[in-house]
């Protein structure tokens, strides 16, 4: 019988892989290629951006796989940073994740879900009928307010949170079904784009002038690095499965397997999807796609007017499934922080019947709903992508430190190519971080400020927070 204070291991290996794939594939792959194409202005460079992002993602997954197998506890990356660097770095990660990265992503995906639903239900208007004021931010302002589209997006978050509160097995099963549906939809778009939907004129123009009109020199590297913001966002959340490590069956085997399999699959799909876009649409049409909806433009070229509806349904499934995974995983970090006495004590509790972090899930839903009232947070996500990559960088440093500090620790999986592969990952991600600081200062410095603000908050929690005593039996059940 499961201890009432313990989480339950209800995520099998198939569901774990589905959580990786489903959390990664949302709306990004159907949208961000337009902005990347505008920045690099060459078909070959568009594909190169996605390929480099895929390689970095797989390298990061291989590196974190060792940590996941070594410490399969709720919180994932929060735990690795806490143990490998210091409790402060763990808290700063959890703080940034809760404040904007996870909740902001869930909110953005929820409104994207509502936006594509409005293709079928035009009454879901984006127009604000109750304004709550404007918030000035670098690069523009964000209007807070209520619209039917935002309300519908918030409702989807509430429904998915309720599903996750009822039990991890049900949520994992839904995740597997929705991930299978979205993989089939994206795979269908790729297959049709590369075969019967291929437009000879577009393909000839794109692949005949593969590298564009400008000579390829080292000067193109900063451009590629800056353009990777969109592809990094679309490829993020692969680490979410480790947040729920305490609920994964046989985690020491299944976590590294899920991380590698999931990131390999999605990275390959992303590169192939962009090959399909280039086979169907001239680069100029990719750059100028209405509202950046490249996937929709490609579907309309293949299916005619029906393509808009087909793609809307496909992205609705994709975004709904993406948010199920993000909601399931994200709450486990604030849950782990609360158990350490670094967040509200109630958030560290477990529903004694459902064995889910009920309070953590509803707190996440509440904050997500507040962010959803801004309606558009591409700015917010731009602000924190730098911070997200920074914490990936720091987590690999934690891998090296833990090898030195705990050489005797059990490591069922050891990072492939250690130390050279993770060292190369540090060099490449370090170069991306420096490049983003130089090329996109409006969006990188706010992300750093959000992280820095967390330092005094950490010391306040250290003084007033009380760790949650779950009991030795519960800890053993989750170990």
Buried (B, 14 or more C-beta within 10 A) or exposed (E): EBBBBBBBBBBBBBBBBBBBBBBBBBBBBBBBBBBBBBBBBBBBBBBBBBBBBBBBBBBBBBBBBBBBBBBBBBBBBBBBBBBBBEBBBBBBBBBBBBBBBBBBBBBBBBBBBBBBBBBEEEEBEBEBEEEEEEEEBEEEEBBBBBBBBBBBBBBBBBBBBEBBBBBBBBBBBBBBBBBBBBBEBBEBBBEBBBEEBBBEEBBEBBEEEEBBEEEEEEEBEBBBBBBBBBBBBBBBBBBBBBBBBBBBEBBBBBBBBBBBBBBBBBBEBBBBBBBBBBBBBBBEBBBBBEEBBBBBBBBBBBBEEEBBBBBBBBBBBBBBBBBBBBBBBBBBBBBBBBBBBBBBBEBBBBBEEBBBBBBBBBBBBEBBBEBBBBBBBBBBBBBBBBBBBBBBBBBBBBBBBBBEEBEEEEBBBEBBBBEEBBEBBBEBBEEBBEBBBEBBEEBBBBBBEBBEEBEEBBEEBBEEBEEBEBEEEBBEBBE
